[in-house]
Amino acid sequence: MKIILNPPKESKANTLRSIYQTAVKEAKELFIINAYLAGWSMKNKLNPNCEKLRFIVGTDFGITRKDACKAVLKWLPKNLKDNFLAVDKISGFHPKLVMWKGSDGRVFLLLGSSNLTDAAFNTNYEANVFTEINSDSYSEITQWIESLRENASPISEDWLDHQYVEANRDKPIGKRKKQGPEGFPLLLPEGKEIEELVKNRRSVQKKFSQIKHKLIEIMEQSASGKINDLIFYKEMMKLWSSLDFHGTGND
């Protein structure tokens, strides 16, 4: 397992962009699942031997951009365009996942914070985990992905022009000038119930601080290859189960 941090401090061998490039170049089966799509500038062509594709993006708040979708449609080979989908029948769709199977049968998974935006690939501070997974995990994830299809529509030029409503972008994200507060002031809630919730939250934070440094330590050991994934998960669950959240409202 490797932890991919963007922007990288040193070597660019394992940047977010390079992993995507490897995925599309090597994949016999490729799954790209993301909360929203706001940029697509993939230079590598999709592996001509790719037999299965699921490219699924969210539509919440109209953040997914039509021009980015059109770039993907242009990039995809004709026989796979029908597998480019938008989750438009439910809300709260928020995964960021890339998974692919190579011609040798090995399966790789990238999972983390990065949406499909130019900023995520270039300037944002992003944290992702990249790892090889076994056939059981691959089967579980593919079944979950297939279940999304009933809540999604194929993305086509017609769907983009006549059904999808994109959010207003007169002021591009990342280029807006700082302004003072707008609208009306929001009063903070008060009362014994709120005080109890705050008290419980602080209790949870205090208890978590007991394992924080140990948790970071085993993450670093896993990232450096000193322990394998199985040991990492066992140690992580042991740490978490050692905390007693009873009475905090977070059972």
C-alpha positions in Angstrom: 0.0 0.0 0.0 1.2 3.5 -0.9 0.0 6.9 0.3 -0.2 9.4 -2.6 0.1 13.0 -1.5 -0.5 15.8 -4.0 1.2 18.1 -4.8 4.3 15.8 -4.4 7.3 17.0 -2.4 9.9 15.0 -4.3 9.5 12.2 -6.8 6.6 12.4 -9.3 6.6 8.7 -10.0 3.5 8.1 -7.9 1.5 11.2 -8.4 -2.2 11.1 -8.9 -1.9 11.9 -12.6 0.7 9.2 -13.2 -1.6 6.6 -11.6 -4.5 7.6 -13.8 -2.2 7.4 -16.8 -1.1 3.9 -15.9 -4.7 2.8 -15.3 -6.0 3.9 -18.7 -2.9 2.5 -20.4 -2.9 -1.0 -18.8 -6.6 -1.7 -17.9 -8.4 -4.6 -19.3 -11.2 -3.7 -17.0 -11.5 -0.1 -15.8 -13.7 1.6 -13.2 -13.6 5.4 -12.6 -16.1 6.5 -10.0 -16.2 10.1 -8.8 -18.4 12.6 -7.0 -18.0 15.1 -9.8 -16.2 15.7 -13.0 -14.9 19.3 -13.6 -11.8 18.6 -15.8 -10.5 15.8 -18.1 -7.2 16.3 -19.9 -6.1 12.7 -20.2 -3.4 12.4 -22.9 -3.0 8.6 -22.8 -5.4 6.7 -24.9 -7.5 4.0 -23.3 -6.0 0.5 -23.7 -7.4 -0.8 -27.0 -7.8 -4.2 -25.3 -10.0 -2.8 -22.5 -13.1 -5.0 -22.4 -15.1 -3.4 -19.6 -15.5 0.2 -18.5 -17.6 1.9 -15.9 -17.0 5.7 -15.8 -19.6 7.1 -13.3 -19.8 10.7 -12.0 -22.1 12.6 -9.7 -24.4 15.5 -10.5 -25.1 17.1 -7.1 -25.3 20.9 -7.1 -24.5 21.0 -10.9 -20.8 20.9 -10.1 -20.0 18.4 -12.9 -19.1 20.4 -16.0 -20.6 19.9 -19.4 -17.3 20.7 -21.2 -15.5 18.1 -19.1 -18.1 15.5 -19.9 -17.7 16.3 -23.6 -14.0 15.9 -23.3 -14.5 12.4 -21.9 -17.0 11.5 -24.7 -14.4 12.6 -27.2 -11.7 10.5 -25.4 -13.7 7.3 -25.1 -13.8 4.8 -28.0 -17.2 4.4 -29.6 -17.9 1.0 -28.3 -17.5 2.1 -24.7 -19.4 5.5 -24.7 -22.6 3.9 -23.3 -20.7 3.1 -20.1 -20.1 6.8 -19.2 -22.9 7.5 -16.7 -24.2 10.3 -14.5 -25.8 9.5 -11.1 -28.8 11.8 -11.4 -31.6 9.9 -9.6 -30.2 10.1 -6.1 -28.2 12.7 -4.1 -25.3 12.4 -1.8 -23.1 10.5 -4.3 -19.6 11.2 -3.1 -17.0 8.4 -3.8 -13.6 9.0 -5.3 -12.4 5.6 -6.7 -10.3 4.2 -9.5 -9.9 0.5 -9.9 -8.5 -1.5 -12.8 -7.6 -5.1 -13.7 -4.6 -5.6 -16.0 -4.0 -8.3 -18.6 -2.1 -10.3 -16.0 -5.1 -10.4 -13.7 -3.7 -8.2 -11.0 -6.1 -5.6 -9.6 -5.2 -2.1 -8.3 -7.2 0.4 -6.4 -6.8 4.2 -5.8 -9.1 5.6 -3.1 -9.1 9.0 -1.4 -10.0 12.6 -1.5 -9.5 13.6 -5.1 -12.3 14.6 -7.4 -11.8 14.8 -11.1 -10.7 18.4 -11.4 -7.7 20.1 -12.9 -6.9 21.5 -9.4 -6.9 17.9 -7.9 -4.2 16.8 -10.3 -2.1 20.0 -10.1 -2.5 22.3 -7.1 -4.8 20.9 -4.5 -3.5 19.2 -1.4 -4.9 15.7 -1.8 -4.4 12.4 0.1 -5.1 9.0 -1.6 -4.2 5.4 -0.9 -3.0 3.2 -3.8 -2.8 -0.6 -3.3 -3.2 -3.9 -5.0 -6.3 -5.8 -3.9 -7.4 -9.4 -4.0 -10.2 -11.0 -6.1 -12.7 -10.9 -3.2 -12.3 -7.2 -2.7 -12.5 -6.7 -6.5 -15.8 -8.7 -6.7 -17.3 -6.7 -3.8 -16.4 -3.4 -5.3 -17.6 -4.3 -8.8 -21.0 -5.5 -7.4 -21.4 -2.1 -5.6 -20.5 -0.2 -8.8 -23.1 -2.3 -10.8 -25.8 -1.4 -8.3 -25.2 2.3 -9.1 -26.4 1.9 -12.7 -30.1 1.9 -11.8 -29.7 5.4 -10.4 -27.7 6.7 -13.3 -28.3 7.9 -16.9 -25.9 7.6 -19.9 -24.1 10.8 -20.6 -24.5 11.9 -24.2 -24.5 15.2 -26.1 -28.3 15.1 -26.0 -28.4 14.5 -22.2 -26.0 17.3 -21.6 -27.9 19.7 -23.8 -31.4 19.0 -22.7 -31.5 17.3 -19.3 -28.5 18.2 -17.2 -28.4 21.6 -15.5 -24.9 22.9 -14.8 -24.3 25.3 -11.9 -23.6 28.9 -12.8 -19.9 29.5 -13.3 -19.6 33.2 -14.1 -16.9 33.4 -11.5 -14.6 30.4 -12.0 -13.7 28.3 -8.9 -10.4 29.4 -7.4 -10.4 32.8 -9.0 -13.1 34.5 -6.9 -12.0 37.6 -5.0 -12.3 37.6 -1.3 -15.4 39.4 -0.1 -17.1 40.3 3.1 -20.0 38.3 4.5 -23.1 38.2 2.4 -26.8 37.4 3.2 -28.1 37.3 6.7 -26.3 36.5 10.0 -26.8 33.0 11.2 -27.4 32.8 15.0 -25.8 29.8 16.8 -28.2 27.6 18.7 -28.2 27.7 22.4 -29.6 25.7 25.3 -28.9 22.6 27.4 -29.2 20.2 24.5 -26.6 22.0 22.5 -24.3 22.3 25.5 -24.6 18.5 26.0 -23.8 17.8 22.3 -20.7 20.1 22.5 -19.6 18.3 25.7 -20.0 14.9 24.0 -18.1 16.0 21.0 -15.2 17.3 23.1 -15.2 14.0 25.0 -14.9 12.0 21.7 -12.0 14.3 20.6 -10.2 13.8 23.9 -10.6 10.0 23.7 -9.4 9.9 20.1 -6.3 11.8 21.1 -5.3 8.7 23.1 -4.7 6.7 19.9 -3.9 9.4 17.4 -0.1 9.1 17.5 -0.2 5.3 17.4 -2.6 5.4 14.5 -0.3 7.7 12.6 2.6 5.4 13.4 1.0 2.3 11.9 -0.1 4.3 8.9 3.5 5.3 8.3 4.7 1.7 8.8 2.2 0.5 6.3 3.1 3.2 3.7 6.8 2.3 4.0 6.1 -1.4 3.7 7.2 -2.3 7.2 3.9 -4.0 7.8 1.4 -5.5 5.4 -2.2 -4.5 4.8 -3.6 -7.3 7.0 -1.5 -6.3 10.0 -2.4 -2.6 9.4 -6.1 -3.3 9.4 -5.9 -5.5 12.5 -3.9 -3.0 14.4 -6.2 -0.1 13.4 -9.3 -2.0 14.5 -7.6 -3.0 17.7 -6.9 0.7 18.5 -10.3 1.8 17.6 -12.1 -0.8 19.6 -9.9 0.1 22.6 -11.8 3.4 22.9 -15.0 3.6 24.9 -17.4 6.0 23.3 -20.3 4.9 25.5 -22.4 7.9 26.6 -20.9 10.3 24.1 -23.8 10.1 21.7 -21.5 8.5 19.1 -22.2 4.8 19.8 
